[in-house]
Amino acid sequence: MEKLNVTMKDYILETPKTVLENINRSKALTQSLVSAFLEKDYKRIIVVASGSSCNATHLARLFMMKYLNLEVKVVTPFTFTNYEHNVTGEDFVFCISQSGCSTNTIKALRKCRELGILAIGLTGNVNSDFKTEADLVVDYGVGIELVGYVTKGVVTLALYLMLFALEVALAKNTITEGGYALVKAEMTKAMDAHKEMVDSFDVLYNKHRKAFTSMTNLYTVGCGSNIGTVMEGALKVGETVHIPSCCYEVDEYIHGPNLQLTPNYTVILVDGGDEAGKRAVQAYHATRTVTDRCFIITNDPRVDEDHAIRIPSCVSELLTPLHHVVFFQLLAHTVSTELRTMPRHPLFAEYFHTKIDNKSENYVDHHKELFEH
C-alpha cells in the first residue's frame, strides 16, 4: 500500500472549513433526514451508533433535545440488535457509521428491517455497505477522512445532528427565523473558538510536555453536553497512546473513581461554562491536592493559568463541544506521534481480527502500515 502522508492533525485543521460549508448548506444537507422525520408525529428519537459516532451523538444530544423538545436516546448497535429494540411507531430510529462498513451497525440496520421500521443509515461514505443495507442512506457531510482515528468526522457529525434539529424546529415553527439565524451564527463562532483551541493547546502542551508524554493512565471528566467531549477524549487517547483512559461525569468521578488517585494520575476536566460547570472547577481544585497532572478547560478565574485552557466564552454550553473536543484530538495525535505509540502489539496485529470482526470486507484501512509492527 502506498504510504499516506495525511495525519489526524490535517483533518483537525480541515474541520472548521468543512463545518462552515455545512452550516451554509444546512437545508440541502439535512433535507432527506428532515423530510423522513416530518412524515409522522414522532415522540422519541433513537440514535444507534458506536465508538466515535456514539460520542459525536452525545456531543449533540442535549442540543437536539432542546430544539426538538423530544427525548433523544443513544444506544450502541450491539445492544440495539440484541437487547434494546422495543421500538414503536412513535420512535424515529437511525443508525450511524462514518465508514458505512461497521459490522455492528450493518446488523442494526438489518434489525430495523426485521422490526418493520425504516432502516436509515447516516454515513460519510454513501457507496459503502450502507448502500444496500439501508432503506435511506444519508450523507452527513464529512467528506474524505482516510485516517481511521476520526477527528473531522466527530465534529461534522455532531454539527449535522444539531443542524437536523434546527431545521426541524424551523419547519415546525418552534423557532423563529431570527432565532434560527442566531443559532447558526453561534455555530460559526464555535469554529473561531476551534481555531483558538488549536493555538491554546500548543501553548499548554509545550509547557507541560514532560507530563503529557509520560502519562500512564488518564481520567477525562465533564458534564452536560461535554459528556460527549470526555467520552471521545478517553477513546482517542486510549486508541492512539495505548494507555488506560476512562471518562466520567463530574459527580460520578468523585463517587469512587477518585479513590484511585495518586500523583501519577493524569486528569483533564471540562467546564462548559454553565452553572453545572462550576462543579468541574471544584473537582479540579480537589484533584490538584493529589496530583499536579491535572488540567482543565475553563474560563473560571479561580483556576491558575498554568493548568488551564481558556477559550473566550462566545457560545452556549450546548455548542462548546464543537471546539472543546479538539483539545483531546490534538492530545491524542501529538503524544502518539511523539512517542510513536500508533503501532499495535504484534500479537494484536497478527491474531485479534482473525477471531472477531468489526468491519466488513469492503472496508479499506488506509493507514494499516502505521498500526502493524
ZIVENQUI-V973405 format. One record per residue. PHI is phi in whole degrees, 0 to 359 (999 if undefined). Layout:
phi
PHI
PHI
//
This chain:
phi
999
293
290
265
265
286
232
303
295
303
286
300
289
284
304
303
299
296
299
297
298
290
299
290
246
299
297
292
297
262
306
294
288
299
298
297
291
282
292
224
266
286
253
207
246
243
255
255
205
233
58
295
293
296
296
297
295
293
301
261
303
292
298
300
297
295
274
264
55
222
290
240
257
247
224
285
301
298
294
299
294
259
226
256
231
276
262
236
293
266
258
260
246
217
245
236
208
299
282
72
236
288
296
292
285
300
296
294
297
295
294
301
297
298
280
80
249
299
269
254
239
265
204
264
222
288
262
273
302
302
301
256
269
255
285
226
255
240
270
269
88
280
76
270
215
276
284
295
277
293
233
302
295
291
290
292
292
302
298
303
296
294
296
304
297
293
291
296
300
293
296
268
62
267
220
279
301
293
296
301
295
295
294
294
294
295
300
296
297
299
283
296
293
301
294
295
297
301
292
294
300
302
296
294
298
294
288
237
301
299
293
290
272
237
297
249
202
215
251
246
225
200
202
62
295
277
301
298
299
284
298
292
299
295
296
296
293
299
295
256
274
64
233
300
224
235
245
215
291
304
283
290
301
269
245
141
303
297
293
279
305
222
298
272
283
254
230
237
250
233
255
282
95
266
299
294
297
297
295
295
293
300
295
299
297
295
294
293
289
253
226
279
273
232
224
211
270
196
251
290
291
285
264
295
297
292
239
243
257
245
242
313
287
244
223
290
305
298
256
301
301
298
243
295
297
296
303
287
298
292
298
298
297
291
292
294
289
294
269
56
266
301
302
272
304
302
295
295
300
276
238
305
279
279
257
206
253
223
229
285
293
275
286
248
270
291
246
303
293
281
260
246
58
//
